[in-house]
């Protein structure tokens, strides 16, 4: 268990590259300690660009907590799209190896709430039951969402599949790799319909095309379930995190295809694809409120690794 600091943390805005470089070093050390990212990819990119002397993102407010001269936590909030009328978001990354969370988290929550009240901020690699968030809750934050991070080994069967059974694909549907340009609009239709009214909603063609520009995107890793008429009933978007580890980045079934057991078929096809490209382990993020999806993954042999939690800052 980490020790509590003898002095209360102080929280400072980060201005010049030297401050931001110190924050980036703290994040890198925490990532090495935990063995997993502690910031969202977009937040890490904002920090890297600013630390290297680049243009800071509009509406971005990064802070660093210190005890004396020792950095003990990082946080940031971002006004939505640089527009003050849009609710903001952010990240919390308290140190886990040097000081206790009981004082660092309240200090970060208070500081970020002053800068952007009511924003949703994410803390990664959390043990909720173990009390990791107690200090944040005591400071007035509340749990907004809880994502389970699940994983499993990709045990290769004698027929080369990640599971013993080949995908049981519904009649009239073919699971294949996506075709860039040709399938883009159909992919957005599935994503928009599957996530309508949820925290993962808001899919548009512009948003999907932006995701295609990310380094990890490969149309071969985006499997689609195509009907005979060419429309898409579902998809399994995979991500190769490194040479050995794959990720179920997005598994979605269009509401009008529910009941066909297309989800298990897409999941199995995706795991087989990861095996074919050399992966030996797979992880995924799933909202704990989506009990149906959690059951699907647990039935397929996934087990909890940790949780990522969204906190709503006090207003």
C-alpha positions as semicolon CSV with decimal commas, in nm:
position;residue;x (nm);y (nm);z (nm)
1;X;0,000;0,000;0,000
2;X;0,128;0,347;-0,087
3;X;0,212;0,586;0,194
4;X;0,023;0,907;0,266
5;X;0,221;1,231;0,216
6;X;0,308;1,420;0,533
7;X;0,224;1,753;0,370
8;X;-0,095;1,820;0,171
9;X;-0,049;1,832;-0,207
10;X;-0,051;2,163;-0,389
11;X;-0,184;2,186;-0,744
12;X;-0,036;2,413;-1,010
13;X;-0,129;2,502;-1,368
14;X;0,125;2,385;-1,624
15;X;0,258;2,661;-1,845
16;X;0,596;2,620;-2,015
17;X;0,751;2,312;-2,179
18;X;0,958;2,240;-1,866
19;X;0,642;2,199;-1,655
20;X;0,478;1,985;-1,919
21;X;0,788;1,770;-1,962
22;X;0,784;1,703;-1,587
23;X;0,421;1,596;-1,614
24;X;0,497;1,371;-1,910
25;X;0,777;1,204;-1,713
26;X;0,535;1,136;-1,428
27;X;0,283;0,981;-1,667
28;X;0,551;0,761;-1,829
29;X;0,667;0,640;-1,487
30;X;0,309;0,560;-1,381
31;X;0,244;0,374;-1,704
32;X;0,554;0,163;-1,646
33;X;0,451;0,097;-1,285
34;X;0,096;-0,006;-1,373
35;X;0,173;-0,177;-1,701
36;X;-0,109;0,002;-1,885
37;X;-0,187;0,352;-2,017
38;X;-0,304;0,600;-1,754
39;X;-0,425;0,864;-2,002
40;X;-0,662;0,860;-2,295
41;X;-0,478;0,855;-2,629
42;X;-0,605;1,203;-2,719
43;X;-0,498;1,347;-2,382
44;X;-0,155;1,187;-2,412
45;X;-0,122;1,344;-2,757
46;X;-0,216;1,690;-2,623
47;X;0,042;1,658;-2,347
48;X;0,315;1,535;-2,584
49;X;0,256;1,814;-2,835
50;X;0,265;2,084;-2,566
51;X;0,569;1,934;-2,391
52;X;0,755;1,938;-2,723
53;X;0,681;2,308;-2,765
54;X;0,388;2,270;-3,002
55;X;0,060;2,459;-3,004
56;X;-0,154;2,389;-2,698
57;X;-0,507;2,265;-2,763
58;X;-0,775;2,532;-2,726
59;X;-0,968;2,507;-2,401
60;X;-0,716;2,268;-2,242
61;X;-0,618;2,310;-1,875
62;X;-0,349;2,070;-1,744
63;X;-0,241;2,069;-1,379
64;X;0,022;1,893;-1,170
65;X;-0,005;1,805;-0,799
66;X;0,313;1,816;-0,593
67;X;0,419;1,745;-0,238
68;X;0,712;1,980;-0,201
69;X;0,907;1,933;-0,522
70;X;0,779;1,579;-0,582
71;X;0,513;1,536;-0,857
72;X;0,234;1,317;-0,722
73;X;-0,045;1,348;-0,976
74;X;-0,158;1,489;-1,311
75;X;-0,497;1,606;-1,429
76;X;-0,645;1,796;-1,720
77;X;-0,979;1,917;-1,845
78;X;-1,076;2,020;-2,197
79;X;-1,366;2,243;-2,289
80;X;-1,562;2,059;-2,557
81;X;-1,424;2,160;-2,894
82;X;-1,296;2,485;-2,745
83;X;-1,661;2,597;-2,699
84;X;-1,738;2,702;-2,337
85;X;-2,105;2,606;-2,387
86;X;-2,018;2,240;-2,447
87;X;-1,968;2,013;-2,141
88;X;-1,602;1,929;-2,091
89;X;-1,405;1,615;-2,029
90;X;-1,068;1,526;-1,887
91;X;-0,830;1,282;-1,720
92;X;-0,703;1,206;-1,370
93;X;-0,368;1,033;-1,319
94;X;-0,260;1,028;-0,954
95;X;0,069;0,860;-0,872
96;X;0,023;0,508;-0,733
97;X;0,373;0,425;-0,610
98;X;0,486;0,729;-0,410
99;X;0,188;0,865;-0,216
100;X;-0,160;0,762;-0,112
101;X;-0,467;0,843;-0,319
102;X;-0,655;0,972;-0,015
103;X;-0,502;1,320;-0,035
104;X;-0,389;1,343;-0,397
105;X;-0,726;1,270;-0,558
106;X;-0,923;1,529;-0,358
107;X;-0,663;1,792;-0,444
108;X;-0,686;1,712;-0,816
109;X;-1,066;1,693;-0,811
110;X;-1,090;2,032;-0,638
111;X;-0,845;2,192;-0,880
112;X;-1,013;2,058;-1,196
113;X;-1,361;2,144;-1,065
114;X;-1,248;2,505;-1,022
115;X;-1,132;2,512;-1,383
116;X;-1,428;2,330;-1,541
117;X;-1,713;2,252;-1,301
118;X;-1,924;1,948;-1,385
119;X;-1,677;1,802;-1,636
120;X;-1,646;1,427;-1,680
121;X;-1,293;1,305;-1,606
122;X;-1,155;0,953;-1,648
123;X;-0,928;0,766;-1,410
124;X;-0,776;0,445;-1,540
125;X;-0,669;0,119;-1,379
126;X;-0,895;0,158;-1,078
127;X;-0,984;-0,082;-0,797
128;X;-1,325;0,058;-0,701
129;X;-1,397;-0,205;-0,437
130;X;-1,051;-0,147;-0,290
131;X;-1,128;0,218;-0,218
132;X;-0,920;0,385;-0,491
133;X;-1,195;0,644;-0,550
134;X;-1,288;0,717;-0,188
135;X;-1,094;1,044;-0,182
136;X;-1,253;1,165;-0,505
137;X;-1,604;1,086;-0,382
138;X;-1,536;1,261;-0,052
139;X;-1,432;1,566;-0,255
140;X;-1,775;1,573;-0,422
141;X;-1,713;1,375;-0,741
142;X;-1,955;1,098;-0,836
143;X;-1,911;0,788;-1,049
144;X;-2,061;0,848;-1,395
145;X;-1,954;0,536;-1,583
146;X;-1,756;0,225;-1,500
147;X;-1,581;0,035;-1,778
148;X;-1,457;-0,315;-1,709
149;X;-1,127;-0,400;-1,876
150;X;-1,149;-0,769;-1,962
151;X;-0,885;-0,997;-2,113
152;X;-0,806;-1,352;-2,210
153;X;-0,535;-1,555;-2,376
154;X;-0,586;-1,652;-2,738
155;X;-0,543;-2,028;-2,713
156;X;-0,508;-2,160;-3,065
157;X;-0,700;-2,478;-3,139
158;X;-0,587;-2,746;-3,379
159;X;-0,791;-2,592;-3,662
160;X;-0,628;-2,252;-3,613
161;X;-0,920;-2,083;-3,440
162;X;-0,911;-1,888;-3,115
163;X;-1,217;-2,085;-3,007
164;X;-1,287;-2,452;-3,066
165;X;-1,599;-2,370;-3,266
166;X;-1,590;-2,177;-3,593
167;X;-1,822;-1,876;-3,615
168;X;-2,188;-1,977;-3,647
169;X;-2,288;-1,710;-3,898
170;X;-2,662;-1,649;-3,952
171;X;-2,806;-1,734;-4,292
172;X;-2,786;-1,456;-4,548
173;X;-2,490;-1,286;-4,378
174;X;-2,120;-1,294;-4,463
175;X;-1,847;-1,179;-4,224
176;X;-1,558;-1,021;-4,414
177;X;-1,295;-0,749;-4,390
178;X;-1,426;-0,398;-4,450
179;X;-1,356;-0,210;-4,771
180;X;-1,237;0,144;-4,718
181;X;-1,466;0,391;-4,891
182;X;-1,719;0,131;-4,994
183;X;-1,833;0,033;-4,642
184;X;-1,779;0,364;-4,459
185;X;-2,140;0,482;-4,461
186;X;-2,270;0,137;-4,364
187;X;-2,027;0,122;-4,071
188;X;-2,153;0,458;-3,945
189;X;-2,515;0,343;-3,977
190;X;-2,440;0,042;-3,755
191;X;-2,243;0,243;-3,497
192;X;-2,499;0,525;-3,481
193;X;-2,792;0,287;-3,439
194;X;-2,621;0,052;-3,194
195;X;-2,509;0,331;-2,959
196;X;-2,798;0,575;-2,993
197;X;-2,883;0,729;-2,657
198;X;-2,572;0,594;-2,482
199;X;-2,245;0,747;-2,369
200;X;-2,081;0,605;-2,683
201;X;-2,331;0,759;-2,924
202;X;-2,293;1,044;-3,169
203;X;-2,129;0,857;-3,455
204;X;-2,107;1,047;-3,785
205;X;-1,921;0,986;-4,108
206;X;-1,685;1,273;-4,021
207;X;-1,601;1,111;-3,687
208;X;-1,541;0,771;-3,845
209;X;-1,318;0,916;-4,118
210;X;-1,115;1,090;-3,847
211;X;-1,064;0,753;-3,673
212;X;-0,933;0,613;-4,000
213;X;-0,642;0,856;-3,974
214;X;-0,519;0,705;-3,645
215;X;-0,202;0,497;-3,667
216;X;-0,367;0,173;-3,560
217;X;-0,647;0,179;-3,818
218;X;-0,642;-0,096;-4,079
219;X;-0,954;-0,186;-4,280
220;X;-0,847;-0,551;-4,257
221;X;-0,899;-0,527;-3,880
222;X;-1,254;-0,398;-3,917
223;X;-1,477;-0,698;-3,985
224;X;-1,830;-0,636;-4,110
225;X;-2,136;-0,861;-4,121
226;X;-2,277;-0,796;-4,470
227;X;-2,627;-0,896;-4,577
228;X;-2,691;-1,031;-4,928
229;X;-2,830;-0,689;-5,027
230;X;-2,499;-0,524;-4,929
231;X;-2,623;-0,352;-4,612
232;X;-2,435;-0,411;-4,287
233;X;-2,592;-0,586;-3,988
234;X;-2,297;-0,553;-3,752
235;X;-1,924;-0,511;-3,718
236;X;-1,623;-0,613;-3,512
237;X;-1,355;-0,345;-3,510
238;X;-1,023;-0,479;-3,384
239;X;-0,704;-0,305;-3,284
240;X;-0,350;-0,441;-3,270
241;X;-0,198;-0,287;-2,956
242;X;0,139;-0,456;-3,015
243;X;0,276;-0,769;-3,181
244;X;0,122;-0,999;-2,918
245;X;-0,186;-0,814;-2,792
246;X;-0,506;-0,737;-2,977
247;X;-0,811;-0,542;-2,866
248;X;-1,184;-0,573;-2,923
249;X;-1,209;-0,204;-3,008
250;X;-1,576;-0,205;-3,100
251;X;-1,830;-0,486;-3,137
252;X;-2,168;-0,359;-3,254
253;X;-2,486;-0,513;-3,394
254;X;-2,757;-0,307;-3,563
255;X;-3,079;-0,316;-3,357
256;X;-3,274;-0,472;-3,644
257;X;-3,030;-0,767;-3,641
258;X;-3,068;-0,839;-3,269
259;X;-3,181;-1,192;-3,190
260;X;-2,976;-1,355;-3,468
261;X;-2,684;-1,432;-3,232
262;X;-2,467;-1,223;-3,460
263;X;-2,268;-1,087;-3,166
264;X;-2,111;-1,424;-3,073
265;X;-2,038;-1,494;-3,441
266;X;-1,864;-1,159;-3,487
267;X;-1,670;-1,203;-3,163
268;X;-1,544;-1,547;-3,265
269;X;-1,450;-1,426;-3,613
270;X;-1,259;-1,136;-3,462
271;X;-1,064;-1,353;-3,219
272;X;-0,975;-1,586;-3,506
273;X;-0,851;-1,284;-3,702
274;X;-0,625;-1,179;-3,415
275;X;-0,479;-1,530;-3,398
276;X;-0,418;-1,521;-3,774
277;X;-0,215;-1,199;-3,745
278;X;-0,004;-1,339;-3,460
279;X;-0,171;-1,206;-3,143
280;X;-0,166;-1,426;-2,834
281;X;-0,372;-1,211;-2,598
282;X;-0,680;-0,989;-2,630
283;X;-0,830;-0,717;-2,409
284;X;-1,140;-0,501;-2,430
285;X;-1,333;-0,226;-2,254
286;X;-1,706;-0,275;-2,180
287;X;-1,952;-0,063;-1,985
288;X;-2,059;-0,253;-1,674
289;X;-2,410;-0,117;-1,725
290;X;-2,429;-0,321;-2,048
291;X;-2,495;-0,652;-1,874
292;X;-2,570;-0,832;-2,200
293;X;-2,230;-0,747;-2,344
294;X;-2,052;-0,835;-2,020
295;X;-2,219;-1,180;-2,024
296;X;-2,119;-1,231;-2,388
297;X;-1,752;-1,168;-2,312
298;X;-1,745;-1,368;-1,990
299;X;-1,904;-1,663;-2,171
300;X;-1,622;-1,635;-2,427
301;X;-1,361;-1,673;-2,152
302;X;-1,281;-1,308;-2,071
303;X;-1,202;-1,213;-1,710
304;X;-1,170;-0,873;-1,540
305;X;-0,824;-0,715;-1,537
306;X;-0,919;-0,375;-1,390
307;X;-1,175;-0,092;-1,427
308;X;-1,163;0,251;-1,588
309;X;-1,402;0,497;-1,424
310;X;-1,553;0,827;-1,535
311;X;-1,609;1,075;-1,252
312;X;-1,838;1,375;-1,272
313;X;-1,667;1,673;-1,109
314;X;-1,872;1,874;-0,860
315;X;-2,049;2,175;-1,006
